[in-house]
Amino acid sequence: MRRLAVFIASSHGNDPAYAGLAADVGAELARRGIGLVYGGGRSGLMGVVADSALKAGGEVIGVMPRSMIDREWAHHELTELHICETMHERKALMAEHADAFAALPGGLGTLEEIFEVWSWRQLGLHAKPVGLLDFGGFWTPLVDALRGITDAGFLPAATLDDLAVEPDLAALLTALDERVTGTAEPAHGPSFNQLRTSADVPDSTV
């Protein structure tokens, strides 16, 4: 795994332990030589994980829509900052640059991002593994809900089993590596460029 896309909160949350986790993840990815791909923000846990990886000498690639950059939400000290036009294009660009995806503690945005790339994997649009870092049981209620959805017949058991869920980063990276089956291009179906809503607008890098 060369690069991991991390979906994580743009706020700090109520427990300082979340910031500690984000810092540990950033530092450990850098130590292992795994590049960080994330949403490009400088605030909240997003900023913590990016700053920690950068401080440890790691590669950090951010992707952010122009409207958010105009609001001065971007982190401008990254290895690369890709500017796009839409939120959907943002996810597609992050997916292009990453070999796997992981959700750390976060809210609606984090949920929306991890579910979309997981859906893409289920549909065969890519072969890149997807996982949840279940720090302190943060994602356990969600996993329980997903089991209920599976029991109700709306989610294949194989799809749920394909989701890596681990309590710490080392175990999650191992589980993701075990699921890597060829991440350079989608297994079949459209490319990530075709998934963008603004495919005719090239991304820019600063």
N, C-alpha and C positions, 0 to 999 in steps of 0.2 A: 504494500500500500504506500503510494507516494504522497497522496494528499487526502485529508479527511475534511468533509464539509460538516461544520458544526452549526446546528440551529440552537439558539440560546436567547435568553431574555435581554431586552434593551433596558431593563430596570434591574435593581439589585435584589428585589424581594425583601422579605421580612427577616430572614435569618442570615447573619453574616457568614454562615458556613457555605452558602451558595457562592459567594465571592471567592472563598478559599478553594472551593472545588474548581471554579473557572480558572483561577491562577494555576492550580496544580495541573489541570488539563493542558493549558497552553505551554507550560514549562516541559511537561512530559512529552508532548508531541514534538517539540523542538529537540529534546534530548534524543528521541528516537529517529530524528531526521524526517519526520512526517510533516508535510506542509499543512497549514491551516487555511481552509477556505470558509469564509463567513460573510455576514451581511454588510460588513464595512463600517459599522457604527463605532463611535468612541465612548458611548455612555453605557451604563449598566454592566451586566455580565458580559455583553459583547465586547465592551472596551477592556474589561479585565482579562479575558482570555487572549485577546489580541496583544495587549501590552505585555502580558506574561510570556507569550511565545516570542515576541520581538526581543524582549530583554534577554532571553535565553539563546538568541541567535537564530531563531527559526524563520522559515518563510511564511508570510501571512498575505493572503490574497483576499481582498474585499470586493464585494459587488453591491452597488447601491443605485437606485433610480435617481435621475437628475433632480426630481422634485425634493427628495430628501437631502441631497447635497445642497440645494438652494436654501434649505432650512438650517444649514450648518450642523448636520448630524454626523457627517462623515469623519472618519479617522484618516488623517492625511500623512501619517508616518509609516504607512504599510509598504510591503515589498511591491505590491501592485494594487491599484484601486480601479476597478472596471466600472464605468458609468454606463447605465442603460436607461431605457425610457419607462418601462413598466415593471410592476411587481412580478408578473409572470415571466418576463424576460430575465429578471434577476434570478429566479429559481433555475431557469434553464441554463444560464451562464454558470451559476454555482455548480450545477450538475455536470457541465462540460469539464470543469476544472478539477473535479473531485473523483476519487476512486471508490469512496464509500461515504455514508451519511450517518450522523449521530445526533440525537436530540438530548440536550442537557435541560435542566430546569428552565421553564419558560411558560408563556401564556398562549393566547390565541395565535399569534404569529408563528410561534414555534410549532404548535400543533398543526397548523395549516401547512407549513413547509414540510414537516416530516411525513404527513399523510399523503401529500401530493407525490413526493418522490417514491414513497412506498407503493402508491397506486401505479406509478409509471413502471416500477419493477414487476408488479403483478401482471400488467398488460404486455410485458415484454418489450417496453420501450428502452430499457437498459438492463444490464446485468449486474449493477452495482449494489452491494449489500447495504441494508438499513438497520439501524439499531437504536435502542434507548439506553441511556446511562441512568440506571434506576438508583440514584444517589439517595440514601436514607429512605428508600421506598417511595420516592417522589412519584414515579410512574406506576406504582402498583395498582392504584384504583383504576387507572386507564387500562392496564393489562387485564384486570378483572372484568371491566366492561367489555373489552374485546373478546374475552372468553365467552361472555354471555351472548354477544353477537354471533359468535361461532356456533354456540349451542342452539341458537335460534335458526341457524341455517343460512345466514346472510354473509358469512365470511368463511372461506374454505379453511379447514384445519391446517392444511399445508402452508397456506399463506401466513397464518398466525405463527406457525412454527418457524417460518423463514425469518421472522423479525427477531433480531438479536436483542436480548434484554439481560443486562448484567449490572451488578452493583458498583463496579469500579472500572476505571479506564483500561487497566491491563487486561482484565477478563473480556471487556467489550472489544478491544482491538483484536484479541485472539479469535473471538467469535466472528468478527467481521472478516478477518483474514481467511477463516475456514469457509466463508461463503463466497469469496471472490472467485468468479468463474470466467473472467474475461471482461475487463472494465474499459478497454480502450474505445469501443464502439458499442451501441445498442445491439442486443442479440438479434433483433429484427424490428421492423416497424420504422417510423420516421426518426430522423436524427434530432438531436437537441435543438439544432438551428430551426427545424421545422416546428418545434414546440413553442417557439417564441411568438408572441402576439405582434411584435414589431420586428420581424425578421429582416425587413428591408432597411432597418436602421442599424448600422454597425456600432458595436460597443467601442467606447474610447477608454484609454488607460492613462492614468496620471501617476 
